[in-house]
Amino acid sequence: MTHSFLKTAMRFAKVTSFIATVALAAALASNNARGATVVKADGYTLHVNGKPFVIKGMNYSPVPIGTAPGFIPYGDYFIPYYANVWKPDLDKIREAGINVIKLYAGNPDLNAGAPGSAGNWKDFLDYCYNGGNRPVLVVMFSYTQGGVIAQGGTGLNDYIRQYDKLVKSTVKHPAVFGYMIGNEIFDGVTGNAQFWMNFGKLIDAADGAGRSQGEKPFLTTATNDNFTPENSWPAIKLGEQSGKLKNLDSWCINIYRGPEFGGSGNSVFPQYAALIKSLPGPKKPLILGEWGTPHTTRPAPGVYGTDAKEPVKNLDDVLESQMGSGQPYYDAVPVATFLNTQWNTIKANLAANGDEQVCVGGFIFDWCDEYWKANNNNVQVGGPNDRFFPTAFAGNYWDEAGFGVTSAVNQSTYGQGKVNISRTLFKGYDAVKVFFNASSQTGGELYHPAPRRP
């Protein structure tokens, strides 16, 4: 009986192994047949598969109500178990004319799979690519901390191993735009020479992982907007001066300076142009890694205009006639107006002549509300910063839990065997759908003059 059982088990194991091998081979063949998407920076212009390309992007971090990225699945909802989340989200993302999404999570140790297979992310990436019909390209991500990178040793080696897995697994998939290596990780380590040596090793490892698969991966990183006239953005300045970032293709700045990104006398675009011109090495295009506004405010009259976290009010519920000078919401504007002004400001730089044009688009923050970001997983609250910000945001409050152009939904609705989730589409979504769809899928015509092929 035991002998017979063992023989049966062995036969089953062999069959299972054969099926897995066939499935892997099919995945590799499918990915390779379509070919990787080739993203290149040519000065201050992006090209995708040889054609000019503007990022009409959205940050995508679908963390639901009731949890936070510190809990399973650690923000990596991009696997088949959560298809009832990302399928309806991607349908609406595609409808809105968004051509790239940027992720804030990824678990390579669990989900990467074999080189070229796309691992457990394959179904998600296939759905993003959509057979090449209005594809939504993806910037992949694995979590890092600046202090760990600076320290080196086991922590750095873990990051290198994880990015090696991530890139080798996905770089050939046609939905993959590139890789974000570090998001706002530079505070406290910018002046540390060892950090830049180690960060360069991580960048080089990701680049080498792609090249080992016959591809040059597009690599970027994001700094917060800590610009000063004296030091510009310290991470960009010192990082480029270190000479260790030759394989970094672009810089992202996460920027919240109001609808015109600082406007006359304080605009991010000439500031970035001046900094890059002063540095050694090639021009690296500017990507706005985060831009946008919360859709939240405070009730008026009474609380609006004061420093306060509570109570939170949806700006979509405020009549436009109640906004503006002399009105209860005297400094507020509709979310749609705010986002339209921001996109028009980006387009103005895209259309600028010569080295005045430095931006290649960017990623709106955020696809959906994320309650955890205000330190309450279960209830949408204001803050953590309680200040009133004149002109900086549509409703004048920096509410981390309220940046979504769509609503958050409860974690109980997530997962296999459940119906597709349904989000409320805020007025910000309607605005994005109009202004992103006003240009072509690639947005290449937004550059002026029309850039040459690389």
N, C-alpha and C positions, 0 to 999 in steps of 0.2 A: 504493500500500500504506500509506504513512504517512498520507496524507489520510484513507483509509478507517478506519485505526486511531484517528485523532483524533476523527472523527465518532462512532465507536462509544464511545470513552472519554467524549466529551461527553454522549452520550445516557445512558450508565451513570451519570455524575455527576449528571445532572438527575433520573434515577429515584431514585438514592440520596438526593439532597436532598429529593425529594418524600416518600419513605418516612419520612425523619427528621422532616420537618415534620408528617406525619400522626401519627407516634408521639408527638411532643411535644404536638400538639393533643389527642390521646387522653388523655395523662397529665394535662394541664391540666383537661380536662373531667371526668376521673375524680375528681381531687382536689376540684375545685370542687363537684361534684355532692354529695359527702359532707359538705362544709362543714368549716371549721376547728374544732378544739376550743378553746373559749374558757375560759381559766383566769384567775380574778380573785381577788385578796386583798381580803377585807372585814374590816378589822381583823385579828384573830388567827384568822380562818377562811378556808379556801380554798373556792372554788366552781368546779366544772367544769361547763360548759354549764348554769349556773344552779343546780346542786345541790351541797350540802355534800360535801366530798371530803377524805379523809385519805390522805397519801402512804404507802402500804405498799411501800416502794421497795427497789431493789437497785442498787448500783453495778456497771456492766457494762464490763469492760475485758479482753477475752479474748486477752491477749497470751500466746502459747504458749511452751513450753519451747524454748530454743535461740535466742531472739532478744529484742529490746527495742524500745520505741517509737521509738528513734532510727534504726531501719532500716525499709526499705520493708515494709509500707505505712504506716509511721509511726502505728501503732495504729488506723488506720481500716479495720477489718475488716468494715464494715457495707455492703459492696457485693456484687453478685451473685457475684463470683469466690469469695467465702468463704461462700456460702450453706450449705455442708456444715458450717459452724461455727455460724452464728447460728440456723439453723432448728431443730436439735435443742436448742440452748440455750434459745431462746424457748419451745419446747414445755414444757420443764421449768420455766422461769420462770413461764409462765402457770399450769401445774399447781400451783405453789406459792402462788398467790393474790397474786402481786406485781402491782401495778397501774401502777407507773412504774419505768423504769430510767434511770439517769444515765450518760452516756458520758464518757469521758476523752480522746477523740480525735475528729478530724474534719478533713478536708483539703478545704476549700471551693474552693481554686484548681483542684484536680483533679476534684472530685466534685459540686460544687454544681449545675451546669446552669443552665438558664434560670429566671427567676422563675416560681414556681408549679409547676415540674416535679418537684421533689424530687430531681432529678439522679440520680446513680448510687446514691443511698440509697433510691430509691423502692421497690424490691422488699423491702428490709429493713423500711421503714416500713409498707408494705402488710401484711407478715407480722405485724408488731407489732400493727397495728390489727385484723386478723383479721375484717374486715367488721363491726366493732362488737361482736363476740361475745367478751366478756372481753378487751377490748383491753389491751395493754401500752403505755402512753404513754411518750414518750421526751423526756428533757432533752438537747438537742444541745449540742455543744461544739466550740470551736476553740482551739488552744493559744495562750496569752499569757504574757508575763513582766512582772513589775512594773517592773523596771528599764528595760525597753524602753519601756513606757508612760510612765514618768516622763521619759525623755529626749525623747520626742516625735519629730518629724521623720518620716523614711521608715519606721522601725519601727512607730510608731503608725499611720501611714497604711496600712501593710500590714494591720494588725489591723482597722482600720475597713473596709477593702475586703473582707477575708475574712468579717467578720461581716455585712456588707451582702449578700454573695453567699449566705452560709449562710441568713440569715433570709428573704431574698426567695425563695429556692428552696423552703424547707420550711414556712414559716409557715402555709400553707393546708392542709397535709396533716393529716388528723384524728388521726394518731398522735402529733403533736408537742405536747408539754406546755409546753415553753419552752426557755430557753437559759441555760446556765451561762457567765458571762463572768468568767473568772479563778478558778483554784482554788489557794488558799494562795499568792497572789502578793504579799502585803502586807509581808512581812518586809523591812526596809531602806528602805521607801518610805513607810511610814505617816505619818511626820511631814513629808512633802514636799508642800507646797501645790500645786506644779506637777503632781505625780502625780494628785491628786484632780481638778484641772481637766481633765487629759488622760483620766483614767479616765471622768469624766463625759461627755466627748465620745464615747468608745467606747460607753458605755451609750446615749447619745442616738442615736448612729448606728444601733445595733441596733434601738432603738425606732422610729426613723424608717423603717428598712427594712421593718419589719412594717406600719407604718401606710400605707406606699406601696402595699401589697398589700391594704389595707382591713382589716387585723387589728391588734390590740394584743398584741404578744408578751409572754409572762410572762418576766421577766428576774430572775436571781438571781446571787449570787456567794458564794464560800466562803472563810472564814478559818479558820486553825487555832485551837485552844483555848489561847490565851495569856492567859487571864483572870488579872487580879490585882485585889484589892479596891480598889487606888488608881486603876487605869486601865481597869478592866473589860476589854473587848476593844478595843484601840486602833483597829483598822481600822473597826469598827462606829461607835465614838464619833466619831472624827475624820472618817470618811467622811460620816456624817449631818450633822455640824456644818459641813462644807464647803459644803453647799447645792447640790452638784453631782449628787446622786444621786436626783433626783425621779422618774426613770423606772425606778429599781431597785425591784422589787416585794417582795423578801424577802431575808433573810440566811440563809446556811447556816453552821453551825459544825461542823467536823470534830472529834468529841469522843471521848476515850478516858479516862474517869474511873471505870471500873468499872461494875458491873451497874446501879447506880442513878444514873449520871451525876453523881457527886459526893455524892449522898445528903444527909442532914440537915445543915444548916449550910454546905453547899458545892454545892447543887444548881444546875444550869445554868438551870433554869426561872425561879425568882425572881430570879436574877442578871440574866437577859435582860430580864425584866419591868421591873425597877428601872432598867436602862440606858435602855430605849426610853421609859419614862415621863419620864426626865430630858432627853430630846432633843426638838428641834423637829421638826415634820412629823408625818405620819400614822404610826399603828402599822404595823409591818411584821412579818409572822409569822416565827417561827423554824422553820427546817427543819434537822434534824440531817443534815448533808451526808454524814457518815460515822459509823457506829456499828457495833460488833461486836467480834469477838475472833479471834485466831488459834486454830486447832485444834491447835497444836503446844505441846510442852513439852520437858523434858529427862528422861533416865532417872533413876529412883529405885530404891534408894538410891544415893547417890554424887553425881551431878551436880546433880540437882534441888535447888533452894534456894540455889545459888551463881550468881554472875555467869558465864555461859558461853554461847557461840554454838553449841557442838557438844557431843554429837551431838543431832540433832533427833529427837523422838519424836512420833508422832501421838497426841493425847490420846484419840481414839476407841478406841485400843487398850488404854487403861488401864481396869481395872474400877472401877466407881463405889465399890465397897467399899474400894478402895485410896486414896480421896480423903477429905479432911477431917481434922479434928483427931485427932492421934495416929496418923495413917496415913502411909505413905511420901510421898504427894502431899498434904501436910498443909494446903495453902492452895488447892488446885485444886478446881474443880467441873466437871461435864460441860459441854461446849459448849452443849448444848440447854438446860440449866438457866440458864446465863449469858444466852443470847439471850432466853429466856422472861422472865427478870427485867427485862431492858432493855425489851422490848416492853410488859410490864405497867407499867413506869415511865412510858413514853410515853403509854400509855392513861390512866394516872392524871392526867396533865396535861391531856390532851384533855378529860377529864370534869370538870376543875376549874371552879369558878365565877368569873365576872367576869374581871378582868385577871390572875388567877393562871394562866389558860390562855393560853399563848402559842405552843405548838408545834402544827404541822400534820402531823406525821409525819416521816419521814426515810428515808435510804438505808443499808441494811446494806452494810458493807464486808467482803467483796467476793464477787462471784459465783464466781470461780475463783482458785486460787492463781496468783501471778505471780512466777516465780523471779527475774526480773531485778531486782525491788525490793530484794533482799538482795545485789545486786552480783555475782550469779553467774547467767548466763543458762541454764546447763545442769544445775545441781544445786540441789536445795532445801537451803539452808543457813539458819542462824539469824541473828538480828540484822537490820540492822547494829548495833542497840543490844544489848549482851550482858547488861544488868542483869536481875536477878530483881525482878519487880514484884508485891508482895503485893496481892491482891484486884483489881488493875487488869484482868487478863485471866483467862480460864478456866484456862489452863495456866501463867500467871504470867510469860510471856515475850512481848516485843513483836517477833514475827517477821514482818517485812513480807512475806515470801514465803509465809506460811501463813494468810492471812485468808480464804481461799476457803471457801464452803460446798460447793464441788465441786472436783475436782482439775484441775490443768493437764494438757494433753496436748502431745505433741511437734509442732513446726511442720511436720514431714514429713507430718502427717495433714491439714493445712489445704490447701484449694484446690479449684478446679474439676476435675471428673472423678474425685474421690475420694469414698469412702463417707462418710456422716455420722459426725462424731466421736462418741465415747462417753466421758463423764466418770464418775468415781467420785462418787457422791453421799454426802457425809459426813453425820454425825449432825446437824450444824447445819442442813443442808437439810431433813431430816425435821422438825425443830422448826419451821422457818419455814413449811413447808407446812401444819402444823397451826394455828399461831397466826394466820397471815394469812388462812387460809380460814375462820377462826371468825367473821369479820365479812363484810359484804357487799362486792361488788366495789369500790364507792366508799368504803366505810368511814365514810360520813357520819354514821351513827348513833352513832359513838364520841364525838362532841362532846356536851357536856351544858351547859346545856339545848340542845335541837335548835336550831341556828342558823336565822335567817330567811334567805330568799332575798335577794340583793343588789338 
